[in-house]
Amino acid sequence: MELNAPYTSFVAVGDSFTEGMSDLLPDGTYRGWADVLAGRLAARTPDFRYANLAVRGKLIGQIVDEQVTVAAALQPDVITLVGGLNDTLRPKCDMGMVRGRLEEAVERLAPSCKTLVLMRSPGRNGPVMERFRPRMEELFSLVGDLADRHGALVADLYGAPSLGDPRMWDVDRLHLTAEGHRRVAEAVWQTLGLPAESDWQTPMAESAPARWAQRRIDDVRFARQHLFPWIGRRLTGRSSGDGRAGAQFDTALGQAFWVTPEDVTTPGPVTGWRRLDG
């Protein structure tokens, strides 16, 4: 890998983790680690182009069917692929299918870009993490094998104490806060061989634990606002991503498009970047 290499284009593929939930901007849109990374890459590269195709709630089969061909067609310098965790968090999960579809995605994406980045994703410390840990570790073992076979890079965030800290996670306990997304962007930045700007593994400062009563209030709020709706969607076969498309995917045309900042010296949020057609 060429250290400090120039990257002129970047496509992000995946689910809610890459879409950017819960890194909410004032205008109600999400930013997330991929957008943060794109802004940093744009600031060092003239004529930088970016497309985020990720959609919340997508399973690995949907990611492959709906995003992979579109991403490969753009022929970017960098593609990030993060998927499969939504499958592992379901009560019934066919890990053989997950392995097969993820392998298919890597086989199709690796030849279409200069650098493919895979990820061993972080998880919030707690009972959910412990329950699904065997599936997650099976998935992450495959990520390593696929990277070795296809010359991909791996951003290894799994088990990092800094990202397992519950304070890095939003109230839904599934998505990172803005600080968590910033750290993931830094980790991927370093995986690409770019000079470190911060230590994403530095633990958060210690703080007094929440009182018992506050923890119970938080548990009830989490169950009412997030857990029960999530269970309801599973029981009815619905997804939070139903009817949604990636931020840089034009449903009318059935194709992705690039965006680029007006001013590379101050790229600003990707939601304000200019669309490139043709």
Beta strands, then each sheet from edge to edge (+ up, - down):
strand 1: 9-14
strand 2: 49-52
strand 3: 78-82
strand 4: 115-120
strand 5: 153-156
strand 6: 249-250
strand 7: 255-256
strand 8: 258-260
strand 9: 274-276
sheet 1: 2+ 1+ 3+ 4+ 5+
sheet 2: 6+ 7-
sheet 3: 8+ 9-
end
